[in-house]
């Protein structure tokens, strides 16, 4: 088994790259989906988050309102640390469990952990390589505003809240640019995939 940690700043194109890799045969673990699972009503993390942030972050059905919570944590570093302290250990635990299951079922698989906070969440020890997805800040800003229906100020605040691009690139074993069109992104991913197999992983 070979495990790739796929990371990058918000709206850098990680999901697009993960989708291409999945189409090439990789098994993808999406930590955003894992994060949703660990904060479902009834889960310990859910109770801790409500205790820390109040019931104002809940939807009428009792589930977490991720947008309301996002507005809080992306504008307050202390609140962000509180949330991460609750969620990151549980996300790591669940990802390890998923890897263990895949290792048993498909020991020769290439596994991709799609993780925006791979570095911040201390998940680098789980992976054999770190692929960093990049795009110019202005491209990411535009994507984020369109994707999440955010104002320029809100989108810029979310970009600033994350690890800087230069620091993230220090950890990269492969860089995947997504600032161009989809065909260019697909070509970059395919080249990386072929090199991975050429080297015997």
C-alpha positions, 0 to 999 in steps of 0.5 A: 500500500502507498498512501498519498496525503493530498493537501492545499489551501482552501479552494485550491482544487483538492477535490478535483485532483482527488476525483481524477486520482480516484478515476485512475484507481486510487482509493480516496479518504475524504477528511471533510466527509470524516469530519461531518461524520464525527460531529453528527448529533449523538457523537461525543464531538457534537456535544463538546462543540455545542458546549463550547459554541452554544446552540446558535450553531445548530440548524432547526433539526439539531445538526451543526450549521457548518456555515455559522460555525465557519463564520465564528472559527475563521474570524477567531483564532482561539475559537478555531483552536478550540474546534480543532482540539475537539475534532482533529484527534477524532478525525485522525482516529477514524482515518487510521481505521479506514486505512486499516480496513483498506490495508486488509482488503487491498494491500496493494492499493494507492490510497489518497487522504484528501485533507485540507489540514493534513499538516495542521492536524498532525497526519503526516505520519500516516502518509508516504508522500505529500502532494500539495495542490496550488492555485494563485490566491486570486483564483482561489478567492474567486472560487471560494466566493462563488462556491460558498456564496461569500463576500470578498471580505469573508473569503479573504478572511478564510484564506488568511486563516490558513497556513501560508502557501510557502510554508505548506510547500516546504513539505511537498513531495509533489506539487499539483498546479490547478490555476489553469483549465481542467485539461491542464490539471488532469495532465499534471495529475496523470504525469504524477500518477505515471511517475509514481508507478514508474518508480514502483511507488 
